[in-house]
Amino acid sequence: MNLPALARRFTPADAATLCAEAHAELKKTMHSRFHGVSLRSKVWSACIVHRYTVHRLGTFGSEEEAAVAYDKAAIRLHGSKAKLNFHPETGEVLCGQRIRTAAARVAARLRRQHGASPKLQAMVSRRNGST
């Protein structure tokens, strides 16, 4: 009898399959469940993309600290369209969902309190050609 599906299950895997499985396992350990957070050299790193530019937000001791830093930058850069990791009012884990009304309120409050951060102002002024 010729049973190709059964034969594939019981024969040794080829090199390409083993490589793909190893890459998938490595990817599981290097990525976070939070949006914009990854593990680099045993520390958690946060970054965000805004207008085709990657902004590195720094390294953090825990995954949650990096996620909070991402949320602050996302609200500051994307406003009400930000994908957040935590709900701004309840702290509930969202993992990349959009909360337009809550994010808009938090973004407005942050802009009133702090304005743009000095680092962000410097990036914008460099992009516009002024110093």
Beta strands, then each sheet from edge to edge (+ up, - down):
strand 1: 37-40
strand 2: 43-50
strand 3: 53-60
strand 4: 83-86
strand 5: 93-98
sheet 1: 1+ 2- 3+
sheet 2: 4+ 5-
end
